[in-house]
Amino acid sequence: MLTSRKHTLSAVFLLAGSICALSAWILGMGAVRVPPSEILNIIAGRFGISANPPAETTRVIIENLRLPRIIASLLVGAALASSGAALQALYRNPMADPYIIGISSSASLGAIAAFSLKLSAYWYGPAAFTLSLLTALFLYSLSRRGRGTSVTLLLLFGIGISALYGALGSFLLYGAGEAGFSVLVWLMGYLGNIGWEQLRIMALPVLAGIGILNLLSRELNLLLTGEEEALYLGMNVERVKKILLAVTSLITALSVAYGGVIGFVGLVVPHCLRLLFGANHKRLVPLASLGGALFLLLADTAARTVMAPIELPLGVLTSAVGAPVFLFLLLRSRRSLA
């Protein structure tokens, strides 16, 4: 296990450097190949220092299609992975993440309800957040047992809520007729519809939420020791739990509202990084944010290119990786769940 400060900093620089290098490479990929020199020319043109103005078509492809999608994949991946790390500490179990405990399904139902009510896309995020927050608080209250929280009850109630919300969402989509097909595609995970307008809505809350989770890294470490120990050390456990539920619900809801249901990112990335770098959340949360961003950037690129010109649903690829990991964790925990 790599636990030193030097190893952590090396990992941060490696992840950040990989994100920058991969993003620059992806900008030039696609049906229209754009050489690095032309990308630099477009960037220089934005600062008014380009001697040769780029072609308008190329500029539109880079600035309005590829760049927003890259930024969206980084934001959504970081949001889901950092939320997963926080929820796993909150419930002291590596199987807890927004997808499994029902936050993602409630966010998707909120967005579908806003669509069914013919509200503008602006309301998808608030509707998703409202329902996901209410669901998170409801699941938290149901899973309480004495002074603690039963992870088994949390997972079981989360599965039940996910099934119920999935049925309600399917009913609403069925009633929408042909218009519901586009929403169905989005539900399977799709970042292609995210432009600068959507990024202006989601970027600041997501970045602020990830920042809050990083600031609460000490509290997350205390929660791992148990609620009674955290209380003894002076932490307001209930207040911290409510903040964590609100923040994770917010950034998960925004991710789902604009990117669809992208499962298992919050499960796979934090768990793998925890095995490598330990459970100290002062290291784990920032590493999970960077790791989730890189993971989803790679997954979205694969979704666009593996069967080009057909694009695979992003959620299918992330679930193909995450589901086996979840089953492995479940098999390891079956004695405690029996």
N, C-alpha and C positions, 0 to 999 in steps of 0.2 A: 504494500500500500504506500502511495506517495503522499506524505503528509507534511513535508517541509515547506517553508515559505518559498524557497527557491524553485521547488517543483511546481508549486501553484502558480507563481509568476510566469514560469516557462510555459505552462499550459494555457494561461490567459493570452500570452503573446502568440502562441501557436494557433489558438482558436481564432483570435482576432485577425491575425495575418492570413489565415486560410479563408476567412469570410471575405476579406478585402480582395484577395487574389481571385477567388472563385466568382465573386460578384463582377469583377472587371472582365473575366472570361465570358460569363453568361451574357453580359451586355452585347457582345459581338455575335452570339449564337442565334440560330433561327433560320427561317426560310430566306431571310435577307442577311447575308454575312456582312458584318461591319468590322473593318480592320481597326486595330488599336489606335492607329494614327488618326482615323476619322472620329473615333470616340473622344480622343483628346481634343480634336478640333472643335467638336460640339461643346465640350466643357469650356474650352477657351472662349468660344463664341458667347457663352452665357456671361462671361466676365468682360466681354468687349475687347478681347486682346487677340482675336483670331484674324489672321491676314486673309484667309480664304473662307468665306461663309459656307457652312455645310449645306448639302442638299436638303430641301425642306422635308422630303419624304423620309430620309434617313434620320433627320432630327426628330420628327414625330415618332418614329419607331422607337428610338432610344429613350426620349424624354417622356412620352405619354403611354407607352406600352410596356417596355421592358423594365425601366427603372422603377416605376411604381410597384410592379409585381415583385421585384427583388426586395424592395423595402418592406412590402407587406409580408413576404415569407419570413424575413428576419424578425419583424415585430411579433407575428403570430407564434413563430417557433420559440422565441424568447419568453413570451407571455405564458404559453402552455407549460414549458419546462420549469420555469420558476414557480408557477402555481403548483405544479406537481411536487416540487421539492418542499414547498411550504405546507401543503396538505399532508404529505407523508410525515412531516415532523409533528403537525397538529394532531394527527391520529396515531402517531408512532407505529406506522406500518408502511412498508414499501409498496403495497398494492393500492394505496389511495391516490387517486388523481382525478382531475375534473371530469374525465370521460366516464370512469367507472362509478363514481358516487353520484352521478346524475346531474351535475352542474351543466355539462355540455348539452345534454338532451333538453333540459329546461330552457337553456338559452336559445336552442334551435326552435323550440315550440313558441317562445316569445316572438322570435323573428318571423316565424310562419304566421302567427296570429296578426302581427302588424301588416304582413303582406295580404292576408285574407281580408283585412279591414280596409284595404286599398290606401294605406298610409304611405307616405313617401319613404324612400330608403333612409332618410335621416332618423326615422323613428325605430328602425330595426334594432339599433344598438340599445337605446333606452328600454325598449320592450324586452329585449333579451336579458339585460342586466336586472330589471325589476323581477322577472320571474325566476331567474337563477338565484338571486339573493334570497328571495322568499323560500325557494326550495332548499337552499343551503341551510338556512336557519331552521326550517322544518325538519330536515334530516338530522341536524345537530340535536334538536330537542328530542326526537324519537330515539336517537342512539345513546342518550344519556343513561347511565346506570350508576346510581349513587353519586359519588363525586367525580367519576370518570366517564369516559366515552367508550362504548363497546364497538370495536372495529367490525366485529362480525355483524352486529345489527346495522351498522352504517352501510356496509357493503350490500347486505340483503335488501335493506330499504332502498338503497340507491339503484339496485337492479330492478326492483319493483317500480320505482318512480320512472326510471328510464323506459321500461316497457309501456307504462301507462301514457307517458308523454309521446312516445313513439306512435302509439295507436291514435292519439288525438291529432298529432301532426299529420299522419297519413289520411285521416278523415278530412281534415281541412284541405289538404292537397287534392284529394279526390273530388271535393266539391269545387275546386278551382278550375277543373277541366284541363284543357290543353295548356293554359297559362301556368299550371302547376308543374309542368315538366321542367321548366328552367329552374324552378326552386328545388326540384328533386335532384338535378345535376349539381346545384350549389350545395345541397345537404351532404353530398358524397365527398365534399372537399374540393373547392375550386377558388383560386386566387386571381383568375384572369379578369374578373369584373372590378377589381379594386383599382381605382384611379386616384388622382390627387385629391379629389373631393372627399373620398372615403378616408384617405390617409389624414387629411386635416381633422377629421372627426375623431379617429381612433388613436393617432400617434401619441399625442400628449397624455391622455389618460393611461395608455398602456405603459409608456415610459415612466410616468409618475408611479404607477402601481408596482412596476418592477423595482423602482428605487425604494419604495416603502418596504417591500419584502427584503431588500438588502439591508435596510436600516434595522429591521427586526430580526436580524440573524442571531443576535444574542438571545432574544426571547425564544426563537426556534430551538436553539441549543438547550435552553432550560426546559422547554416542553418535552424534549426527548428523555429527560431524567424522570419525568412524571409530574403530574399536576401538584401533588402535595409537596414535593421537593421545590417546585417553582414557587409555590405560595410561601414556603418557608424562607426562600431567598428574596422575598419582597416583590415578586411580580404579580400584577393584577391579571390573573389568568383569564378570567371571563372577558375582560376588556380586550386583551390581546387576541383571544379567539374570535371575537366579533369583528375586530379589525382585519384579521387574516381572512375570515369568510367574506367580508365585504370586498376586500381588494382582489382576492382570487376570483370571486364572482364577477367583478367588474371587468377585469382584463380577459377572463375566459369568455364572457358574454360578448365583448367586442370582437374577439377573435372569431367566435362562431357566427355572429351577426354578419360579418363581412367576408369570412373565409369558409364558412360551412363547418361541419363536424369533422375534425381531423383528430382521430383517436390515437391514444397511446404515446404521444410525444411526452406528455407529463409523467408517464410511467417509465419509459425506457431510458430517457436521457439522464434524469436524476439518479436512477438506480445504478446505471453503469458508472457514472462519475463518482458515486458514493463508494463503489467497490474499489475505485482507483485512488481516491483522495480522502476517503473517510467521511464522517458524518458531521464535521464542523461546518455549520452553515455560513460562517464568515467566508469560507472558501467555496462551499457547495452551491450557494445561490447564484453568485456571479458566474461561476463555471457552468451551471445549468442554463443560465440565460444565454451565454455564448454558444454552448453546445446545442441547445434547442434551436437557436437561430441557424447554425451551420447545418444541423440535421434536416430541418425543413427546407432550407435552400437547396440542399442536395436532392431531397425527395421531390420537390416541385420541379426541379430541372429534369429528373428522371421521368416524372409524369408527362412532361412536355415532349421528351425526345425518344423514349424507349420505343413507342409505336407511332412515331410521327408519320403522317400529319394528324393521326388520331391522338387525342390527349386522354391519358388515363386519369380517373378520379384520384385526387391526392390522398383522400382518406383511405383508399384501398391499399396504397403502397405503405402508408404508415401503420395501418392495422396488420399488414402482412409481416412487418417486423415486430410490432408490439405484442400481438396476440401470443406468439410462442413464448415471449419473455413473461407475460402475465401467467400463462399456464405453468411455466417453470416455478414462478414464485408461489403460485397456489399449491403446487405439489409439495414444495418445501414447507408450507405453512399448514398442511392439512391436519397435522396432529393437534395443533393449537386450536383449530377450528372445529374439530370433532366434538 
